[in-house]
Amino acid sequence: RLAAGHIDATANRIRPTRSWDDLVLDAGREKLVRNIAVRCRRRDTVYGEWGFSPFPSRGVVALFAGPSGTGKTLAAEVIAGDLGVDLYAIDLSNMVSKYIGETEKNLSRVFDAAEASNVALFFDEADALLGKRSAVSDAHDRYANIEVNYLLQRLERDEGLAVMATNLVNNLDQAFVRRLHVVVEFPVPQAPERRRIW
């Protein structure tokens, strides 16, 4: 808790209170979400006992894509609860600074505190920073691309669970998409799912 205190200034702490019974998805998507928790729980077995190389790291990066209100944050909370860790929700659009180097400092503080305290990270509005990199036509474009590169490097080195959420999956940089372990689309609930929710 002391180590996680450094995240509190830039993120909302979510103490997981909901379980798998509260998550309403079709069977295929629920299995994908459950697999994220399994990947996290079995890392020691896969990389330790079985001897697989943890390249680029032992961490798990997941992407939840879909419209607002479809359960992306809830799913991240359920996974964190299943793993017995707190979840920190970070709005990436608030992490981006107009001052050169400040975005990287903000991200570094979050990742350093997460590594020290064993918490799960939930990045909302991931497309705010992970949009397609542009051709460099001025200094602003160059620094925007540096910010994206920095986040990609930190995700590769992160040992924990990082869940990204976006409403606009087609706008994401392909270099980021290649680093994902699991992608889950959260559509608007259809009649069977709405009945279960009610």
N, C-alpha and C positions, 0 to 999 in steps of 0.2 A: 504493500500500500504506500509506503514511503517513497519508493522509487517511482511509482505511478503518479505521484503528486505532480511531477513535472508535466504530465500530459493534461492535467485538469485545466490549465489555462487555455488550451487550444482545442479541447475535445470534451464531449459529454460522456460521462461515465454511465454505463448501463449495467446494473446488477441483474443478471438473468433471472427471471422469475417464471418464464414460460417454458413449456416442454414440447416434445414432439407431437403430443396430442393437440396442441394449439395451432400447429402448422398445417394448413389445408392446401395441398397441392395434389395434382394427379400422380399416380404411382411412379411413373418414370422420372418426373422431376424430384419427387421426394427421395427417391433412391440416390439421385445425384447429390442432393444436399446431405443426406446421411453419409455418403462416401467421403465428403470433406472431413467430417468428424473422424471417420475411420482412418483416413490418411494421416491425420494429426496424431491419433492415438497409437498408430502402428509404426511410427517413424523409427523408433529405437530398434524394433525387430528388423525392419527392412534394411536400414543403414548400418546397424550394429551386428546382429546375429547373422543376417543373410549376406552381408558384405557388399551391398550395392553402393556405388559412389553417390554421395549427396550433391549432385551437380545441378544447378549452381549452389544450392543450399538445401538445408533440411526443411525450410519453410514451405508453407502451402499458400498459394495465391489463387483466389477464386474471384470470378466475376458474376454478379447478379445483374441481369439486364431486364428492364421492363418499365411500364408506366408507374407513376406514383401510386402508392396505396395498394400494391399487389403482394406485399409481404416480404420484401427484400431485407428490411431491417429486422423484422421478426425472425426470419430464417437465420440471420447472423446471430441474433440473441439466443436462439435455441441451440445452435452449434456451440456457442461459448458456454452456455449452461451445461451442455452435455460433457464438455471438456473440463468443467469446473474452474473456468477463468472469467474475469470480468471483460466486458466489451467496451471499447472506447470508440465512439462515433465521431469521426472527423469530417468536417465539410471542407473538401479540397478547395472550393471556391473562396473560402475564407483564409486559406493558407497561402494563396498566391498574393505576392506583394509587388507593387510597382517599383520598389527599390531593388537594385541589382544585388543579388546574393541573399536577400532576406527570405525568399521562398525556400531556398536550400537550407538555411538555418532553421526555419520553422519545421521543415520535414525532418531534419537531423535530430532536433529535440524530441520529436514524437517517436521516431524509431529507436533512439537511444534509451528513452524511458521505457518503451515497450519491451526491449530486450532485457533490461534490468529487472523488470517486474513480472514477466510472463503473463501478458494480457493479449487479447485478440484485438485487432484493429479493423474498424469498418470505415472505409473511405466513401463518403457520399458525394454525389456529383463528380465522379471520377473524370468525366469528359471535360471538366473545367481545366484540368492540367494535362490529361492524357489524350487530347485531341490530336488529329493528324499533324505531324510536324510540317511546317511550311518551308518553302524555298526561302533562303536568306536573302532579303532585299535591303534590310537595314539592321541596325544594332538591336532593335527590339526583337526582331525575329530570331536573331542569334541567341539572345539571352532566354527567350521563351523555349527554344530548343534545348538549351543547356539545362533548364529546369526539368524538362521531360526526361532527359538523359539521367539526371541525378536521381529522380524518383525510380526509374527503371533499375539503376544500379543498387539502390537501397532495397528494393524489393527482392533482387537476386540474392543479397546478403542476409536478408531477414530470416531468422530461424523460427519464427512463430507463424501465426495465422493472420493473413491479411485478406480481407474481403472488400472488393471494389463494387460499387453500385453505380449504375448509369441508366438514364432513360434513352440514351442515344448511342446504342452499341455500334452503329455504322460509322460514327464519327471518331472512333478510337484509333490510335496509332497501331499499325500492324506489328511493330516491334514489341509493343506491350501485349497484344493478343497472343503472340508466340510464347510469352513467358507465363501464361496462365496454365494452371493445372486442371481447373474445372470451370466450365461456363454453364450457368443455369439461366434460362429465360423464364421470367415471371409474367405470364400473360394475364389479362383481365380474367377473373374467375368466371367460368361458364356455369350453367344451371346446376350440375351435380356438385361442384365445389361451393357455390353459393348456398345450396341447401345444407351442406355440412357446416359451413360458417354459421348460418342462422341457428 
